[in-house]
Amino acid sequence: MVKKLLLLVGVVGVAVVVAQRIKASNDERALWHEATTAPDLR
């Protein structure tokens, strides 16, 4: 029972870290896109 609980906690922990890295990557990509695109001066 304890081993299953530890395994579940480990899997959830890895999922959280992966989700944070994906979000950080997407945020950085959006920032670079905003910084490198020409402003719309219409």
N, C-alpha and C positions, 0 to 999 in steps of 0.2 A: 504494500500500500504506500509506504513512504517513498519507495523508488519511483512509483508511477507519478506521485505528486511532484517529486523533484524533476522528473523528466518533463512533465507538463509545464512547470515553472521555467525550465530551461528553454523549451520551445517557445513559450510566450515571450521570454526575454529576448531571444534571437529575433523574433518577429517584430518586436518593438524597435530594436536597433536597426533592422533593415528598413522599416517604415520611416524612421527618422532620417536615415541616410538618403532615401529616395526623395523625401520632402526637401531636404537641404539641397540636393542636386537640382530638383525642379525649381526651387526658389532662386538658386544661383543662375540657372539657365535663363529664367525670366528676367533677372536683373541685367544680365549681359545683353539680352535681346533689347531691352529698353534702352540701355546705354549706347548701343551700337547702331540702332536704327535712326534714320534721319527723322527729324521732327516733322509733323504734318502742319505745314504753314499755310494751308488754304484759307 
